[in-house]
């Protein structure tokens, strides 16, 4: 029997990790550190600030220094290089399964004392102008990165059978965590339609606002779903799915309006409207190129068919030019069999001789 973490785990356990770890290197499960350098400001223990170029690996080595994270006041999100460096480093921190175990089914249910500990680790590497205000946002980003880790582990180690998958445990994941994680993934609650297709925002909205009994969570959600559904039906009947989660004029934006600055609704905190515009322009260009290639292909096929028709026409004309009287009679008889009432004399069959081809009285 497995036990996933829940809201009831509020008391600090005996195996609660302490802060005597230096955290001077990425966790074992972290993907390889990229060499890309971010232009940031670093503050030391006495408040001295200097500009620096750091990689995520450099952040792990920081001791008594912190990277200053700048926030956009309109969106409340990190911006500039400091935001990119923070997000990349959080992705590596999320792979520390001793600090952030994987055997839980909802980040909201993740033990608060572990989130607090993770926040202390983050603050040891990054400086925030108002930690109380910035905490919720940063911890929510960490939760998204933890979800990404679980997806990656499931993608790489799932063997489509519970027993086999439990035995196929990643080396650096504790056995109890992996067992609980696998057992939950094989429950009916987790099973989904494996189409391999990325749901669009309209589909995501409807799915996340629908209860297990088919009803919607609120009347407003139902009203929005009623507007989205015919647009989705229209799209599915006129074009093949593009496997893109969002576009500038998709069904979601037609109902809820265009995007504001900062982030794209229903896609988390990573994508931004400017990126969406760039991707939509790229998608239109690719669609144009694909349509142009299809036209060229069709023209090539038509040219090939015209050549074949000309060749066959020449052969038929040659045969007709060399026909004998017996062949003419046979062709005329065959035509009479196909249409007994038609006047199929030798002359009108081949467009030669007398007669106007009309039925006799």
VENWO-V419411 format. One record per pair of residues at least 6 apart in sequence whose ideal C-beta (glycine too) atoms are under 8 Angstrom apart, sorted by the first residue. I is the first residue (numbers start at 1). J is the second residue. D is the distance in whole Angstrom. If there is no record, write none. Layout:
# VENWO-V419411
i = (I:I)
j = (J:J)
d = (D:D)
This chain:
# VENWO-V419411
i = (2:2:2:2:2:3:4:4:4:4:4:4:5:5:5:5:5:5:5:6:7:9:10:10:10:12:16:16:17:17:17:19:19:19:22:23:23:23:23:24:24:24:25:25:26:26:26:26:26:26:27:27:27:27:27:27:28:28:29:29:29:29:29:29:29:30:30:30:31:31:31:33:33:33:33:34:34:34:35:36:37:37:37:38:38:38:38:38:38:38:39:39:39:39:40:40:40:40:40:40:40:40:40:41:41:41:41:41:41:41:42:42:42:42:42:42:42:42:42:42:43:43:43:43:43:44:44:45:45:49:54:54:56:56:56:56:59:59:59:59:59:60:60:60:62:66:66:66:66:66:67:67:67:67:67:67:68:68:68:69:69:69:69:69:69:69:69:70:70:70:70:70:71:71:71:71:71:71:72:72:72:74:74:75:75:75:76:76:77:77:77:77:77:78:78:86:86:86:87:87:87:89:89:90:90:90:90:90:91:91:93:93:93:93:93:93:93:94:94:94:94:94:94:95:97:97:97:97:98:99:99:99:99:100:100:100:100:100:101:101:101:102:102:102:102:102:102:102:102:103:103:103:103:103:103:103:104:105:107:107:107:107:110:115:118:118:119:119:119:122:122:123:128:128:128:140:141:144:144:150:153:153:153:154:156:157:157:157:157:158:158:158:159:159:162:162:162:165:165:165:166:166:166:166:169:169:170:173:184:197:197:198:198:198:199:199:200:200:200:200:200:200:200:200:201:201:201:201:201:201:201:201:202:202:202:202:202:202:202:203:204:204:205:205:205:205:205:206:206:206:209:209:209:209:209:209:209:210:210:210:211:216:216:224:224:227:228:228:228:231:231:231:232:235:242:244:244:245:245:246:246:246:246:246:246:247:247:247:247:247:248:248:248:248:252:252:253:256:259:259:259:260:261:261:262:262:263:263:263:263:263:264:264:264:264:320:323:328:328:328:329:331:332:332:332:332:335:335:335:336:336:341:342:343:343:343:343:343:345:345:346:346:347:347:347:348:348)
j = (103:179:180:183:184:180:103:104:105:109:180:184:101:103:104:105:109:110:111:109:109:111:111:112:113:113:113:117:98:99:117:117:120:121:63:60:121:124:125:60:61:63:60:61:33:56:57:60:92:95:92:93:95:96:97:172:95:172:95:96:97:149:170:172:173:91:92:95:91:92:95:55:56:57:92:55:56:88:55:55:53:54:55:53:54:55:81:82:84:85:51:52:53:81:51:52:53:54:67:68:81:82:85:49:50:51:52:67:68:82:49:50:51:52:54:62:65:66:67:68:49:65:66:68:127:64:65:64:65:68:67:85:85:88:89:92:67:85:89:125:126:89:92:125:125:123:124:125:126:127:82:85:86:125:126:127:82:126:127:78:82:83:86:126:127:128:134:78:79:80:82:83:77:78:79:83:129:134:78:79:262:261:262:261:262:263:137:262:83:137:262:263:269:86:87:126:138:141:141:145:270:125:126:122:138:141:142:145:145:148:99:100:118:121:122:142:145:100:142:145:146:148:149:149:172:173:174:177:174:114:117:118:121:110:114:118:142:146:114:174:177:146:149:150:153:173:177:178:181:176:177:178:179:180:181:184:110:184:140:143:146:147:143:139:139:142:135:138:139:138:142:131:134:135:138:269:269:268:269:181:170:173:181:185:170:165:168:169:170:165:168:185:165:168:182:183:186:182:185:186:178:179:182:183:175:178:178:181:190:241:243:243:244:245:207:245:232:241:244:245:246:250:251:252:245:246:250:251:252:265:266:267:228:231:232:250:251:252:255:232:245:266:224:225:228:252:266:225:228:229:216:217:218:221:222:224:225:216:217:225:217:222:225:255:256:255:251:252:255:251:254:255:251:251:283:279:283:266:267:252:264:266:267:271:276:253:276:279:280:283:258:276:277:280:265:266:259:265:265:273:276:273:272:273:272:273:269:270:271:272:273:271:272:273:276:350:331:346:349:350:346:349:344:345:346:349:342:344:349:342:344:359:359:355:357:358:359:360:353:355:352:353:353:354:355:355:357)
d = (8:6:4:4:7:7:6:6:5:8:6:6:7:6:4:8:6:6:6:5:5:5:7:7:8:5:7:8:6:6:7:7:6:8:7:7:6:7:8:6:6:7:5:8:6:8:7:6:5:8:7:7:5:4:8:8:8:4:4:8:7:7:7:5:7:8:4:5:8:8:8:6:5:4:7:7:7:7:6:6:4:6:5:7:6:7:4:7:6:4:7:8:6:5:8:6:8:6:5:7:5:5:6:5:7:6:7:7:4:7:7:6:8:5:7:8:5:7:6:7:5:7:5:6:5:6:5:5:8:7:7:6:7:5:5:6:6:7:5:5:8:8:8:8:6:8:7:6:6:4:6:6:7:7:5:7:6:8:5:5:5:7:5:5:7:6:7:7:6:5:5:7:7:6:7:8:7:7:8:4:7:7:7:6:3:7:7:8:7:7:6:7:6:6:7:6:7:8:6:8:8:7:8:7:7:6:5:5:5:7:8:8:7:7:7:7:7:6:6:4:4:7:5:5:7:6:7:6:8:7:7:6:7:8:7:6:8:6:8:8:5:8:7:6:7:7:5:8:5:7:5:8:8:4:5:8:5:6:8:4:7:7:7:6:7:6:6:7:6:6:8:7:4:8:8:8:6:6:7:7:6:7:8:6:8:7:5:7:6:5:8:7:5:5:6:7:4:5:8:8:7:6:5:8:6:4:7:8:6:6:6:5:7:5:7:7:8:8:7:6:7:6:7:7:6:5:6:7:4:7:4:7:4:7:6:7:4:5:8:7:8:5:7:7:7:7:6:5:6:7:5:5:7:4:8:8:7:6:8:8:6:4:6:6:7:5:6:7:6:4:6:7:6:7:7:8:7:8:6:7:6:7:6:7:6:8:7:8:5:7:8:6:7:5:7:7:7:7:7:4:7:7:8:6:7:8:5:8:7:6:8:5:7:6:6:7:8:5:7:7:7:6:5:7:6:5:7:4:6:7:5:6:8:6:6:7:7:7:7:6:8:6:2:6:6:5:5)
